[in-house]
Amino acid sequence: MIGAIGLSLVPLAAAEAACTPPDCSLDFGSSGAYVTFGSAPTLGLASFTIETWFRRDGTGASVSTGTGGVTAIPLITKGRGRPTATTAT
């Protein structure tokens, strides 16, 4: 079962007035918007992959992997990195 909160379907082509899946995209119009797909225990998966295309509208907040590392703007994340010089590392 697919559930959605705080979002709307948007036509992929600008000339379309409305859309019928799968020819749509999701517009997460608020910071509290999300989509759930429910559990799928019959798949028996210990892990899975999320594949998506993003349209980034803002500048984002960059994070770094540390001194001499990589600086990037994460699109999907849980938490944030810490600087190398902290006592936690």
VMD Tcl script that draws the C-alpha trace (Angstrom):
set ca {
  {0.00 0.00 0.00}
  {1.37 3.41 -0.95}
  {0.63 6.36 1.31}
  {1.52 10.02 0.84}
  {1.37 13.09 3.06}
  {1.81 16.73 1.96}
  {2.64 16.17 -1.70}
  {1.02 16.26 -5.12}
  {1.52 14.63 -8.52}
  {3.06 16.90 -11.15}
  {3.04 16.25 -14.93}
  {6.48 15.39 -16.35}
  {5.83 17.42 -19.50}
  {5.01 21.11 -19.01}
  {2.26 21.00 -21.66}
  {0.23 18.38 -19.79}
  {-2.69 19.63 -17.71}
  {-2.89 16.50 -15.54}
  {-0.99 13.27 -15.18}
  {-1.68 9.59 -14.79}
  {1.04 7.46 -13.17}
  {3.67 6.52 -14.20}
  {3.96 9.76 -16.24}
  {4.18 11.95 -13.13}
  {6.64 13.23 -10.60}
  {6.12 13.93 -6.90}
  {6.18 17.48 -5.59}
  {7.17 17.50 -1.91}
  {5.68 20.94 -1.29}
  {6.52 21.10 2.41}
  {9.26 20.00 4.78}
  {6.90 17.47 6.36}
  {5.96 15.70 3.11}
  {6.75 12.01 2.64}
  {5.73 8.83 0.84}
  {5.45 5.40 2.42}
  {5.27 2.08 0.63}
  {4.47 -0.03 3.67}
  {6.38 -3.15 4.60}
  {7.13 -5.90 2.11}
  {8.11 -8.90 4.25}
  {7.50 -11.29 1.34}
  {10.54 -9.82 -0.42}
  {12.75 -11.08 2.41}
  {15.32 -8.33 1.87}
  {17.88 -7.35 4.48}
  {18.76 -4.25 2.45}
  {17.48 -2.31 -0.53}
  {18.49 0.45 -2.94}
  {16.73 3.77 -3.49}
  {17.04 5.14 -7.01}
  {15.69 8.57 -7.84}
  {16.18 11.78 -9.76}
  {16.25 15.03 -7.77}
  {15.44 18.57 -8.81}
  {17.43 20.69 -6.41}
  {15.84 24.14 -5.99}
  {17.94 25.51 -3.12}
  {21.64 25.98 -2.51}
  {21.86 23.17 0.04}
  {24.22 22.78 2.97}
  {27.54 21.15 2.17}
  {29.26 18.59 4.39}
  {32.79 17.22 4.30}
  {34.31 13.80 4.96}
  {37.20 15.52 6.74}
  {40.59 17.06 6.02}
  {41.63 16.19 2.46}
  {38.31 14.43 1.95}
  {35.25 15.08 -0.16}
  {32.88 18.05 0.17}
  {29.37 17.36 -1.12}
  {25.72 18.32 -0.71}
  {23.91 15.18 0.49}
  {20.56 14.45 -1.12}
  {19.55 11.56 1.14}
  {21.09 11.42 4.59}
  {20.61 10.43 8.19}
  {22.45 12.92 10.33}
  {25.53 14.90 9.29}
  {29.26 14.39 9.29}
  {31.53 15.84 11.97}
  {34.79 17.73 11.44}
  {37.95 15.63 11.73}
  {39.28 17.60 14.72}
  {36.46 16.68 17.14}
  {37.00 14.49 20.20}
  {34.33 12.10 18.88}
  {36.60 10.80 16.09}
}
mol new
graphics top color blue
foreach p $ca { graphics top sphere $p radius 0.5 }
foreach p [lrange $ca 0 end-1] q [lrange $ca 1 end] { graphics top cylinder $p $q radius 0.2 }
display resetview
